[in-house]
Amino acid sequence: AIIFSVTMDNMDTKDSPSRTGSGNGSVLDALKINTEEAIVNIRNFLLVKHVTENNDKELFLVGTCIQQLIGLDMNAESIKLGDGKFFDMGTTCEDIETLSKRLFFDYRLNDLTADEASGWIKTRRVEMNSGKAKKTFQVKAPLEVEVDYDCFPFKIITASVMIELSSSAIRDQRRRPNLLLGKNYKALNVALQPVQHFNVQKDSKNGSNRVKEGLTETDFEKKMDKSKTYDFVTPFPEVTYQFDKKKKYCPKFKVSFYMVESGTSKFVQIVFPMLLIAILNTVQVLDRGIVENTNFLNNAATFALTAVFILPSIIGNSNGQCLITMNNMYIIFIFVGLALSSIPADLISTDVPAFTGMIIIWLSFIMPIIGCIGYHKRCRSIRRESPKQDDRINSEAPKNVTESDLTTVNEATAFLYKMDSFDKFIVVHG
């Protein structure tokens, strides 16, 4: 209503559609004429503390987000947004809260609104003076899980969250957030919370004990991994920023972790019992002359029933359906082998099916071996391409970040960032 009344006052009465009887067109034209768009440069710093899971095995990223408005004249913003009031020592808490709500941007996580009602975002504090505007949030962001590698007994997943700063409308102006990146330090964008770990070494000169800090990747894994289902392939997350070519701003970024279900436990729970079944089945096939047909069928039924309870745990939940996979082939080999091995020789006067089934069961163990080899190759590839420790925690990065330390996403390739260009977007790896 405010926009409309101001717009009508500013329009030329001679050409006003309301005077000529065009009706609804006057409202649309008025809004289109007077709505302005402003690109607001903002630094959004994410401090990752740990990754946890709930009772339903859903993963969450726990951390802190800090929005810092860059190059902002608080007096000008206070006058423009605060009904002509200067931002000074006389500014009340109510005025600061109102100004904070108007200046800072709301979050969307995985395309869903994130507010205090959702429990994903909570405001911790607001710091504002004539030269600084900063807002700190407590974050518990849900992570979307996608399968990256799945070959028994190992499964690698990506757990990621898309964090987006939503555009806002203030009176007759639309404000779009444009994320800025650190020029020389990626740790200014997304960083891990430091680990307090010290090694005590004895000084040979004076005999006293001195403390030397020695952080390793394992230290970060222990601190960040609060999940019982998954382990980190690497604790240093991959971060990508998405720049909109048409609107010329970057409102969102994606944080992704590579994690793995424990393959060692599956070896104990599945492979070893199946190895026992293979050995007993082999003994039964080779001792066909000693084992009676009735006992033979009973043993075969016992093997099959055991396999029925063990093997389904290999197949996890998935949105897609595909029959020809390594996991499915492993299960098919086991059951086909057991089926052939259970055919009595007296029934068809030959031992060929039983021996064939025995061989198929032993050949099925090639699948877990292939899965282990592929898993180690994929892990090496992930660690080679993932950010390093200095990218996510760097003691040399400045504590008080200024505009000179930052750059826009579309200009970040001039510094230490890699870029992939598409038709509508530029993806920058930060």
Backbone hydrogen bonds, N-H to C=O, Kabsch-Sander energy under -0.5 kcal/mol:
donor,donor_aa,acceptor,acceptor_aa,energy
5,S,1,A,-2.2
6,V,2,I,-2.4
7,T,3,I,-2.4
8,M,4,F,-2.5
9,D,5,S,-1.7
10,N,6,V,-1.6
11,M,7,T,-1.1
19,R,16,S,-1.0
20,T,16,S,-1.0
21,G,17,P,-0.9
22,S,17,P,-2.3
23,G,17,P,-0.5
25,G,22,S,-1.1
26,S,23,G,-1.7
27,V,24,N,-0.6
28,L,24,N,-1.6
29,D,25,G,-2.8
30,A,26,S,-2.2
31,L,27,V,-2.5
32,K,28,L,-2.3
33,I,29,D,-2.4
34,N,30,A,-2.2
35,T,31,L,-1.8
36,E,34,N,-0.6
36,E,172,D,-2.3
38,A,174,R,-3.1
40,V,38,A,-0.6
40,V,176,R,-3.1
41,N,39,I,-0.6
42,I,178,N,-2.4
43,R,68,Q,-2.9
44,N,42,I,-0.6
45,F,43,R,-0.6
45,F,66,I,-2.5
46,L,189,N,-2.3
47,L,45,F,-0.5
47,L,64,T,-3.2
48,V,46,L,-0.7
48,V,191,A,-3.2
49,K,62,V,-2.5
50,H,62,V,-1.7
51,V,224,M,-3.1
52,T,60,F,-2.4
53,E,226,K,-0.6
54,N,58,E,-1.7
57,K,54,N,-1.7
60,F,52,T,-2.8
61,L,141,A,-3.1
62,V,50,H,-2.9
62,V,60,F,-0.5
63,G,61,L,-0.5
63,G,139,V,-2.2
64,T,47,L,-2.3
65,C,137,F,-2.0
66,I,45,F,-2.4
67,Q,135,K,-2.8
68,Q,43,R,-2.7
68,Q,66,I,-0.5
69,L,133,A,-2.1
70,I,41,N,-1.7
74,M,72,L,-0.9
74,M,130,S,-1.0
77,E,73,D,-2.4
78,S,74,M,-2.7
79,I,75,N,-2.3
80,K,76,A,-2.3
81,L,77,E,-2.9
82,G,78,S,-2.3
84,G,79,I,-2.0
85,K,78,S,-0.7
85,K,82,G,-0.7
88,D,86,F,-0.9
91,T,88,D,-2.0
96,I,92,T,-2.3
97,E,93,C,-2.4
98,T,94,E,-2.2
99,L,95,D,-2.7
100,S,96,I,-2.6
101,K,97,E,-2.1
102,R,98,T,-1.4
103,L,99,L,-2.3
104,F,100,S,-2.3
107,Y,114,A,-0.7
108,R,164,E,-2.3
109,L,112,L,-2.8
110,N,108,R,-0.5
110,N,162,M,-2.6
112,L,109,L,-1.4
114,A,107,Y,-2.2
115,D,113,T,-0.6
119,G,115,D,-0.9
120,W,115,D,-0.7
121,I,115,D,-1.0
122,K,138,Q,-2.2
124,R,136,T,-2.9
125,R,136,T,-1.2
127,E,134,K,-3.5
128,M,126,V,-0.5
129,N,132,K,-2.5
132,K,129,N,-0.6
134,K,127,E,-3.0
135,K,67,Q,-2.4
136,T,125,R,-2.7
137,F,65,C,-3.4
138,Q,122,K,-3.7
139,V,63,G,-2.6
140,K,120,W,-2.7
141,A,61,L,-2.4
143,L,59,L,-2.5
144,E,160,S,-3.4
146,E,158,T,-2.0
148,D,156,I,-2.9
149,Y,156,I,-2.2
151,C,154,F,-2.2
154,F,151,C,-2.1
155,K,261,E,-0.6
156,I,149,Y,-3.2
157,I,259,M,-3.2
158,T,146,E,-3.1
159,A,157,I,-0.5
159,A,257,F,-2.5
160,S,144,E,-2.3
160,S,158,T,-0.6
161,V,255,V,-2.0
163,I,161,V,-0.7
163,I,253,F,-2.9
164,E,108,R,-2.7
164,E,162,M,-0.6
165,L,251,P,-2.8
166,S,106,D,-2.7
166,S,164,E,-0.6
168,S,175,R,-2.3
170,I,173,Q,-3.4
171,R,169,A,-0.5
173,Q,170,I,-2.1
174,R,36,E,-3.9
175,R,168,S,-3.5
175,R,173,Q,-0.5
176,R,38,A,-3.0
176,R,174,R,-0.5
178,N,40,V,-2.9
179,L,177,P,-0.5
179,L,250,C,-3.0
180,L,42,I,-1.7
181,L,407,T,-3.2
183,K,405,D,-2.9
188,L,185,Y,-1.3
189,N,186,K,-2.0
190,V,186,K,-1.5
191,A,46,L,-2.5
192,L,392,R,-2.4
193,Q,48,V,-2.7
197,H,195,V,-1.2
199,N,212,K,-2.7
200,V,198,F,-0.5
201,Q,199,N,-0.6
201,Q,210,R,-2.7
203,D,208,S,-3.3
204,S,202,K,-0.5
207,G,203,D,-1.7
210,R,201,Q,-3.2
212,K,199,N,-3.0
212,K,210,R,-0.5
214,G,197,H,-0.7
220,F,216,T,-1.4
221,E,217,E,-2.1
222,K,218,T,-2.4
223,K,219,D,-1.8
224,M,220,F,-2.6
225,D,221,E,-2.2
226,K,51,V,-2.6
226,K,224,M,-1.1
231,D,260,V,-2.3
233,V,258,Y,-2.7
234,T,258,Y,-0.9
238,E,256,S,-2.8
240,T,254,K,-2.0
241,Y,428,V,-2.9
242,Q,252,K,-1.8
243,F,241,Y,-0.6
243,F,426,I,-3.1
244,D,242,Q,-0.5
244,D,249,Y,-2.7
245,K,243,F,-0.7
245,K,424,K,-2.4
246,K,424,K,-0.5
248,K,244,D,-1.5
249,Y,244,D,-0.9
252,K,242,Q,-0.7
253,F,163,I,-2.3
254,K,240,T,-2.8
255,V,161,V,-2.3
256,S,238,E,-2.7
257,F,159,A,-2.2
258,Y,234,T,-0.5
259,M,157,I,-2.7
259,M,257,F,-0.6
260,V,231,D,-3.0
261,E,155,K,-2.4
262,S,229,T,-0.7
266,K,262,S,-0.7
267,F,263,G,-1.7
268,V,264,T,-1.7
269,Q,265,S,-2.5
270,I,266,K,-2.7
271,V,266,K,-1.3
272,F,267,F,-2.4
274,M,270,I,-2.3
275,L,271,V,-2.1
276,L,272,F,-2.0
277,I,273,P,-2.3
278,A,274,M,-2.3
279,I,275,L,-2.1
280,L,276,L,-2.6
281,N,277,I,-2.7
282,T,278,A,-2.0
283,V,279,I,-2.3
284,Q,280,L,-2.2
285,V,281,N,-2.3
286,L,282,T,-2.6
287,D,283,V,-1.8
288,R,285,V,-1.0
290,I,287,D,-1.3
291,V,287,D,-2.2
296,F,292,E,-2.6
297,L,293,N,-2.4
298,N,294,T,-2.1
299,N,295,N,-2.7
300,A,296,F,-2.3
301,A,297,L,-2.4
302,T,298,N,-2.2
303,F,299,N,-2.4
304,A,300,A,-2.3
305,L,301,A,-2.5
306,T,302,T,-2.2
307,A,303,F,-2.2
308,V,304,A,-2.1
309,F,305,L,-1.4
310,I,306,T,-1.6
311,L,307,A,-2.6
313,S,310,I,-0.9
314,I,311,L,-2.5
315,I,312,P,-1.1
316,G,314,I,-0.6
325,T,323,L,-1.6
329,M,325,T,-2.6
330,Y,326,M,-1.9
331,I,327,N,-1.8
332,I,328,N,-2.7
333,F,329,M,-2.6
334,I,330,Y,-1.9
335,F,331,I,-2.2
336,V,332,I,-2.7
337,G,333,F,-2.5
338,L,334,I,-2.4
339,A,335,F,-2.5
340,L,336,V,-2.4
341,S,337,G,-2.2
342,S,338,L,-1.2
343,I,340,L,-1.3
347,L,344,P,-0.7
348,I,344,P,-0.9
349,S,345,A,-1.8
350,T,345,A,-0.7
355,F,351,D,-2.5
356,T,352,V,-2.8
357,G,353,P,-2.6
358,M,354,A,-2.1
359,I,355,F,-2.1
360,I,356,T,-2.3
361,I,357,G,-2.2
362,W,358,M,-1.8
363,L,359,I,-2.4
364,S,360,I,-1.6
365,F,362,W,-1.1
366,I,363,L,-2.0
367,M,364,S,-1.5
369,I,365,F,-1.2
370,I,366,I,-2.7
371,G,367,M,-2.6
372,C,368,P,-2.2
373,I,369,I,-2.2
374,G,370,I,-2.8
375,Y,371,G,-2.1
376,H,372,C,-2.2
377,K,373,I,-2.0
378,R,374,G,-2.4
379,C,375,Y,-2.5
380,R,376,H,-2.0
381,S,377,K,-2.0
382,I,378,R,-2.5
383,R,379,C,-2.6
384,R,380,R,-2.0
385,E,381,S,-1.9
386,S,382,I,-1.9
391,D,388,K,-1.0
392,R,388,K,-0.8
392,R,389,Q,-1.0
393,I,389,Q,-1.8
397,A,394,N,-1.3
401,V,399,K,-0.9
405,D,402,T,-1.4
406,L,403,E,-1.3
407,T,181,L,-2.4
409,V,179,L,-0.7
411,E,408,T,-0.7
412,A,409,V,-1.3
414,A,411,E,-1.3
415,F,412,A,-2.0
416,L,183,K,-0.6
417,Y,412,A,-1.0
418,K,429,H,-0.8
420,D,427,V,-2.8
422,F,425,F,-3.0
426,I,243,F,-2.0
427,V,420,D,-3.2
428,V,241,Y,-2.4
428,V,426,I,-0.6
429,H,418,K,-2.6
430,G,239,V,-2.3
430,G,428,V,-0.8
